[in-house]
Amino acid sequence: MSLSVDEVAGNSDLLTQILIRLPTKSLYRFKSVSKQWLSLISSHRFSLHHFTQNTSFGLLLIAPDYKIKYKLLSLQPQLQDSSKVNPPPPYFPLELDNELSGTQIIQSCNGLFLCSSIDITYDIPLCKYYVCDPVTKKHKSLKPPPNSWVSENEEVGFWLVLAFDPLKSVHKYRVVCVRVHNSDSMGMVHSISVYDSEMGNWRLVSDDPFQVPETVRFYKGVYWNGAILWPNINKFDVSSYDIYDFLCFDIDQERFRTIPMPSVDRKIEFAECEYFGESCGHLHLVYKDKSGEFYVVEMEKDYSKLVIKSHFSVRDILGEAPPGPVLVLNLVSGVDEEESYVLLSESGRIFSCKFKNKSLKEVCETPAAAISKVLFQHSWCSNIYYHQYIETLFCV
């Protein structure tokens, strides 16, 4: 028996099942259809259900002209299955305010961006920080992190990490600030402040500075499993590094601990890590050995073990050695491992390689769509050059 339009519109459960399958941008437009649709689509329950069932993935790449402009490379499944190479990705507008120059993405986390911009309305340019919804471009300005116990001339630098877990709360996020200072008595010391979106302010976690090894890379912080992980790297070269252990900051308990790197399979004992990141609740590392073999491993939730999820050789898949170095851009976890894949780049081309069938699909081929060679060669130094783009209904 077919239902009329009015019957469908009046049945909230049926309407939810229809709307939950629509793209995010369509849902934003449909909010204006009626008060009922606005209330339904705006609800936290609907937003969370839509996030878990209908996530739209993409990758933002910094434009190769070194200006702070981004290009959006869509990673939708239908595009991955296509036999054609995607056209050059379009520029992604991210100017948050007219008086701001060069909005830069610091980090992406489950659909929200942590950004910085230079305010040029002052005589001395002022750096501002924002949490942004990339779909609507709505954003919230963050107050400057506190610096209560040390003078400005003693500060060496600071790093920010966004922590947002919609499975816990769709309307709460936190930003962690790690400051590094030069102390006459202790040498390099650190302090931690946390910004809470519900409270709208920063709070110094501890008045006492602490020391950590100088090899901890605070610029590579990743939020996963309720904590922020910073790798302690005992050596690195142009594009890879060795992770000795992790400095872990538990967001809820606000305490530090060191997590040893689990023992690795003999196959990757002498390989080096080329990627460290989170996708859909999974923490992955990608290793490459001297022969060019790639190993995708996943960290267990209790940090006890690294499990090899995929192993492939680009040379074997192509039937010949690639002309240039193959670098890992990102990793996307699907609903199951059949849909999970690694994004690779070689000589300006971007490929996806699926975990299971190890099929290699060229996603894009154009120098304007990819990161320039210089940025690729220094991909270990920062995460600002490429970011996961996830369309959600979450608001800042």
N, C-alpha and C positions, 0 to 999 in steps of 0.2 A: 504494500500500500504506500503510495507516494504522499508526502506531506507538503502542505502549502507553505509559502514563504512566511506567512504569519505564524504558522504552527512551529516552524523551525526557529524563528526569531524569539518566540515565546518560551522555548524550551532551553533553559540555561545550560543543561548538561550537553545537549546535542550541539548547541551553538559553540560551546567551549571546544568540543571535539573537532569542529570545523575550523575555528579560528586558530587553534593551537598549531595547525599545520601550515599556516601562512608565514611568509617572510616578515621580518621585523619591521621594515619600512612600510609595508602595507598595513600592518597593525596600527602604526602611529597615525596613518591617514584615517583608518576606520574608527578611531576614537571619536571622531566628529559625527558619526552616523546617528548616534542616540545616546542618551544618558546611560541606558542599560549597557551598551557596548563600551562606553567610556569606563564605567564602573568595573565591568568584567575584565577588560584588557589592562586596567591600571592596578588590579589587585595583586598583592604579593604572591598569592598562590598561583595565579595564572602566569606571572612573570617567571617564576621558578620552574613551572611545568614546561613552559615554552623553551627555556634555557636548556633543560635536560633532553628535550625531544627534538628540537629544531634549530640547532646551533649552526650559524652561518660563519664559515671560517675564511680568513684571508690573511695576507701577509703584507705589511706596510714596509716598503723599501725606500730608503732615502735616495733622492734623485742624484745622479752621478755628477751634477755640476757643483757639488759641495755647498749649495745653498740649502737651507733647512726647508726642503719641500719633500713630500712623500708621494709615492705611487702605490696604488692599491692593487695587489695581485690577488684575484679571487681564487679560492681553493675549494669551490663547491664540488661535490662528487660528480655532478653531471659534466663539469668541465674536465675533471680528471679522467673520465671515461671516453672523452671525445678523441677521435683520431686526428684532430687538427691541433696545431700549435695555437695557443691563445694569442690574440692581438696584443700590441703594447698596452700595458695597464695605464689607466688615466691618472692624472694628478689627484691627490686627495687633499682637499682644502682643510686646513687646520688652524687658521688665524682666529684666535679666541677673542681678541679685543683690537680695536683700531689703533690704540696707542702702543700696542705690543709689536715687537719686531722679532720674526723668526721663532715661532712656536716649535719647540723641540720635544719629542717624546722621550721621556726617561725610561719608562717601563710600561708594559701592558699587563693586566692581571684580571682574568675572567671577564673581559668585556669593558673594563674601565682603563683609562690612560692616566698616568702620572706625567705631567708636562711642565716645562719651564719656558719662560719668555723674558725678553728684556724690555722693560718699560722705558721708552725713549722720551717721555714727557719731562723727565727730571734732568737737571744739569749733569748729574752723574748717573749713568744708566743703572737701573735697579733690576735685579733678577727677581722674578715672581714665579710662584709655583701653583699648579692647579691640578685638580682631579677632574677628568673630563669624560663625558659619554660621547664616543666618536660618532654615533649615529645621529644624535640631535645637536651635537656640538655644545650642549649645555655643560657648564663647568662651575666649579666652586674654587674660589681663591683660598689658599692656605696662608695663615699667618706665618711670619718667619719663625723658624725653629728657635727655641730658647738657647741662650748661651750665658748662663748665669754665673758660672764659677771661674771663667777664664776670660782674659782680655782678648780683643780681636787680633792683636799682633802676635799672639801665641798660637792662633789657630792655623793648622796646616791645610785642612779641607774637611768636607763632609759629604756623605752619601745618603740618598733617600731610597726607600723601598716601600712600594704599595702592597698592602695585604687586604685582599677582598675575597671572601668565601661566601657566595650566594646560597650555598647549601646550609649555612649557619644563619645568615641574615642577609636579605636582599637590599637592606637600606643602611647597612653599617659597614664602614671600611676604616682601616687604620693606616697611617704612614709612619714608618720607623726612620728616624734620623740618627746616623752614626757620625759623631764629630771626632776628629783627630786633632790632638793638641800636642804642643811641645812643652814638656815640663822639665825644669832645670834639675829637679831631684829624681824624676822617674823616667825621663826620656819621652818617647812617644806614648801618649795615653789616650784613652777613648771615653766617650760618654754617649749615653743612649737617651733619646727623647721619643715619645710616642704621641701622634696626633690621633684623636678619636673624633670621627665625624658626628657622632651623636652629641658629644660635649662641645665640639667646635673649638677646641684649643689643644695646645701642646702640654705635655707633662714630662718633666725630667724623671726618668725611672730611678736613678740613683744619684746622690750628690757626690759620691766617691768615684773618681776616675779609675779605670781599670786598664790593664795591659793585655794585648794579644800579640801573637807572632806577626812580624812585619810581612810575612808571606800570605796572610789572609787577604783575599781579593774582595773588598767591599763593593766594588763596582759590578760584581757578578752575582749579587744577591738574588735568590729565587724564593718565592713564597710557595710552600707546599706542606700539606699535612699539619696545618695549624702553626707552622713555624717558618722563620726565615733562615735559609741556609746560605752561608758564605763559604766558598771552597778555600781551603788552605793549600796553596799550590807551591810545591817545593822546586819546580822548575818549569819553564815554558819556552817555546820558541815562537816562530812567526804565527802559526795558526793552531797550535796544540799545546797541551800542558799535562802535567802529572798532578793529580789531586791526592794529597796525603791524608787529610781528614776534613771535617766540616765544623765551622763554628755555627752553632744553632741557637736561635733566640726564640723561645716559646712565647707566642703573642699573648695568650690568656694568662699564663703564670708569670710572664715578664721575668724570665730567668734564662741565663746562658748555660750551655753545656757544650762539650766537645764530643762529636760523633766520629768514631774511627771509620775509615773507609773499609767496607767489608772485603774479605778476601775475594779475589777475582778468579775466574776460570783460567786455567793454564793457557788457553788459546789467546787470551788478551793480557797475559801477565806482563808482556813487554810492549804492548800497544799504548798509545797516548790518547787522552781524551780530547775530542774536537767539539763536543757539544754537551751542555749541561742545562737542562730546563724542564719545565712542567707543562703538561698538556692534559686537560680533562681529568685532573686528579691523579695523574701518573707522573712520577719523576724519572726521567730518562737521561742516560749518558750514552754518547756515541763515541766509540773508540775506532782508531784506524792503526793497523800495524804497518811495518815497514814495506810489506809487499803490496799495500793498497787495499787490503781486506777491511771491510767495515763491520763492526759489531755493535748492535743496538741492545743495551741492557737496561733493565728497570730495577729501581730500588724498592725493596719490600717496605711496607708501611712502618715496620718496627726497626728499620735501618739494619737489619741483621744480614741481608743477603742481596747480591746483585744477580738477577736472572737474565740470561741471554734470550732476547725476543726475536732477533733476526740477525742473519749473517749473510753478507753478499759482497761480491766483487764487481765493480763497475766495468773492469776490463773483461770479465767473463760474460757479463750481460751484453755489452756492446760488441763483443767478439774481437776487440782490439783495444790497445791502450788509449785512453783519452789524451788529446793533445796538450791539455793544460792540467794544473792541479785541481782535484775535486774537493770542494769544501762543503761542510754541513751548514745549512742555513737554519733549519728549524725541523721540528718533528710534530706531527699531528696525530693524536690518538683518536681512533674511531670508536663506535659503539662496541665493536669487537676487533680483533687483530686483523681480520680480513680487510678492514677499511683503514687501518693505520698505515702511515707512510712517513718517510724521511724526505725532506727537501734538500736537494744538492745543487751546487752551482759549479759550472766549469766553463771558462772562457766566455763569460757573459750569458751563457744559457742556464736555465733553471729546470731541473728535473724533479720528478717525484718517484720514489722507489718504495713499493709496497712491502710490508713486513713479510707476508706469507708467500705470495707467488713470485716475489722479487722482480716484478715487471717494472721496467723503467719507462716513464712517460715524460716527454719533453713538454713542460708547461709553458715556457715562454722563451723566445729567442730574439733579443734586441738589446743592444748596449744601453739604450735609454731606459729599459725596464729593470735592469739589474743594477746592483751596486758596483761602483767602479772598481777596477783591479786593486787600487791602493787600499780602498776600504775593505775589500775581501782579504787582502794580505794581512790586514791588522784586525781581523774579526775577533781575535781573542781579547782585545783591549777594552771593548765596551759592547753593550747591547743596544746602543742608540741607533744603529743602522738598519735594523729590521725588527719588527714587532708583530706578534700575533694580533690579528684583527678579528674580533668576535662581536657580531650584532646581537644585542640583548635589549630587553625592555627595562633594565635597571636604571634608576635615576640617582644623580649625585646630590 
